[in-house]
Amino acid sequence: MSPLRNMLLKNLGQKTLSLLLAIAVWLSIRQIISNQITLDNVPLVISVDDGVAILNQDVVAVEVDLRGSQEDLQRIDHRQIKAEVDIRGKAPAETAVVPINLSDIRVARGVTAVRVMPDSIHVILDHETQKTVPVKGRTVGKPLAGQVEETVCDPVTVILKGPARHLRDVEWLFTEPLDVDGRVESFAKRCRVMAPDNTWTPKIEPPDV
């Protein structure tokens, strides 16, 4: 019998048992870390240069598949998961199709992004400008008696920053609705200033009045 054959057959039972144990451990580890979940509406954050604004983008959120242990996946704070795409270096008035890579997905420790849909975004850039616009208060509900005589915002104007072509059409902004249902006297409350519409995201300073 050759030395090689002797070496292979020596302690064959122990070697077979060790191999089976190694396979069992590998399968157990694979089972532990191969859990997968899908997250919808993961926010997409796009970084641009100063003086540049996003005029239009066809994707504002993505769908992401995450893989990890059941424990790690259960600990995920969905608010911390986001896609960050950096397109700095692109000029205003430029149109671009930008890939969304798995490396752009910010995930928790111990979790891996294995799929993102869609995997690209179409953006149109513009010059960023700013404009001072008045703010109008809005109310919902009905006072206990009488009606709402007046809503006063302080400050009465805010600075709106965004794409030049969008800002041209903005004449004023509204606050989020202020609930006056059942009220019997005047009161004050800070309210968030709302964007002109949901097709673009401006910068508003201050963000509430």
C-alpha positions in Angstrom: 0.0 0.0 0.0 1.4 3.4 -1.0 2.3 6.0 1.7 -0.3 8.4 0.3 -3.0 5.7 0.6 -1.9 4.9 4.1 -2.0 8.6 5.1 -5.6 9.0 3.7 -6.9 5.8 5.4 -5.2 6.5 8.7 -7.8 7.5 11.3 -10.5 7.5 8.6 -13.3 7.5 11.1 -12.1 10.6 12.9 -11.4 12.4 9.6 -14.9 11.6 8.3 -16.5 12.8 11.6 -14.5 16.0 11.5 -15.6 16.6 7.9 -19.2 16.0 8.8 -18.9 18.4 11.8 -17.3 21.1 9.6 -20.1 20.8 7.0 -22.7 21.0 9.8 -21.1 24.1 11.3 -20.8 25.7 7.8 -24.5 25.1 7.1 -25.5 26.4 10.5 -23.5 29.6 10.0 -24.9 30.0 6.5 -28.4 29.6 7.9 -27.8 32.2 10.6 -26.4 34.9 8.2 -28.6 34.3 5.2 -31.8 35.8 6.4 -33.1 38.5 4.1 -35.7 41.3 4.2 -36.9 43.9 1.7 -37.3 47.6 2.7 -39.5 49.8 0.6 -39.3 53.6 0.4 -35.7 53.9 1.4 -34.9 57.6 1.0 -32.5 58.7 -1.7 -30.1 61.5 -0.8 -28.2 63.2 -3.6 -25.1 65.3 -3.0 -24.4 68.2 -5.4 -21.9 71.1 -5.4 -22.6 74.4 -3.8 -24.6 76.6 -6.2 -26.1 73.6 -7.9 -29.7 72.3 -7.3 -31.6 69.4 -8.6 -34.3 70.6 -11.0 -35.8 67.1 -11.5 -35.2 63.5 -10.5 -37.2 60.5 -11.5 -36.5 58.6 -8.3 -36.9 59.8 -4.7 -36.8 56.4 -2.9 -35.5 53.0 -3.6 -36.3 49.4 -2.6 -33.4 47.5 -0.9 -32.9 43.9 0.0 -30.8 43.4 3.1 -29.1 40.2 4.3 -27.8 39.3 7.7 -28.6 37.4 10.8 -32.1 37.4 12.1 -30.9 39.3 15.2 -29.1 42.0 13.2 -32.1 42.4 10.9 -34.5 42.8 13.8 -32.3 45.5 15.3 -32.5 47.7 12.2 -33.8 51.2 12.6 -35.4 51.8 9.3 -35.0 55.5 9.6 -31.2 55.1 9.5 -31.2 53.2 6.2 -30.7 55.4 3.2 -29.1 55.6 -0.3 -26.5 58.3 -0.7 -25.5 59.2 -4.3 -22.7 61.7 -4.8 -22.9 63.6 -8.1 -20.6 66.5 -7.2 -18.6 67.7 -10.1 -21.6 67.9 -12.5 -22.5 71.3 -13.8 -25.9 73.2 -13.8 -28.1 72.5 -16.8 -26.5 69.1 -17.1 -28.7 66.0 -17.5 -27.3 62.7 -16.2 -28.2 59.1 -15.6 -26.4 58.1 -12.4 -26.0 54.5 -11.1 -27.1 53.6 -7.6 -24.6 51.1 -6.4 -24.9 48.7 -3.5 -22.0 50.6 -1.9 -24.3 53.7 -1.8 -26.7 52.0 0.6 -26.0 53.0 4.2 -26.9 50.1 6.4 -26.4 49.0 10.0 -23.4 47.0 11.2 -23.7 43.3 10.4 -26.1 43.8 7.6 -25.3 43.8 3.9 -27.3 45.3 1.0 -27.6 42.7 -1.8 -30.0 44.4 -4.2 -31.3 47.9 -4.9 -34.1 48.8 -7.3 -34.0 50.9 -9.4 -30.3 50.8 -9.9 -30.0 54.2 -11.6 -31.5 57.7 -11.4 -32.1 60.3 -14.0 -31.4 63.9 -12.8 -31.6 67.3 -14.3 -29.5 70.0 -12.6 -30.0 73.8 -12.4 -28.4 76.8 -10.8 -29.4 77.2 -7.1 -30.8 80.6 -6.3 -32.7 82.0 -3.3 -35.8 84.1 -2.9 -37.6 85.7 0.0 -41.3 84.8 0.0 -44.2 85.5 2.4 -45.7 82.7 4.5 -49.5 82.2 5.0 -51.0 80.2 7.8 -53.6 77.5 7.2 -56.1 76.1 9.7 -58.3 73.0 9.9 -61.2 72.3 12.2 -63.8 74.6 13.7 -63.5 76.8 16.8 -66.0 76.1 19.6 -67.6 79.4 18.8 -67.3 81.9 16.0 -64.6 81.6 13.4 -60.9 82.2 12.8 -60.4 85.9 12.3 -56.7 85.9 11.4 -53.5 83.8 11.4 -50.3 85.7 11.9 -46.9 84.2 11.0 -43.7 85.3 12.8 -41.5 85.8 10.8 -43.8 86.8 8.0 -41.3 85.8 5.3 -38.8 82.9 4.8 -35.8 82.4 2.5 -36.5 79.7 -0.1 -33.5 78.1 -1.9 -33.7 75.8 -4.9 -33.5 75.5 -8.7 -33.9 78.9 -10.4 -36.6 77.6 -12.8 -38.8 76.4 -9.9 -38.3 79.6 -7.8 -39.6 81.8 -10.6 -43.1 80.5 -10.1 -43.3 80.6 -6.2 -45.1 83.7 -4.9 -45.8 82.5 -1.3 -45.6 79.4 1.0 -48.1 77.9 3.3 -47.6 76.4 6.8 -48.8 72.9 7.7 -52.4 73.0 8.8 -53.0 74.4 12.3 -55.8 72.5 14.2 -58.2 75.0 15.7 -61.0 72.5 16.4 -62.7 73.3 19.7 -60.5 76.3 20.5 -62.1 79.2 22.4 -59.3 81.8 22.4 -56.2 82.9 20.6 -53.1 80.7 20.9 -49.6 80.4 19.4 -47.9 77.4 18.0 -44.9 76.8 15.8 -45.7 75.3 12.4 -43.6 73.8 9.7 -43.4 75.7 6.4 -44.4 73.4 3.6 -42.6 73.1 0.3 -44.4 74.5 -2.8 -45.2 71.0 -4.1 -44.0 67.5 -3.7 -42.0 67.3 -7.0 -38.9 69.0 -5.6 -37.3 69.6 -2.2 -36.2 73.2 -1.5 -34.3 74.5 1.4 -36.4 76.7 3.7 -34.9 79.1 6.3 -36.2 79.1 8.9 -38.0 75.7 8.5 -40.9 76.7 10.8 -42.6 79.9 12.0 
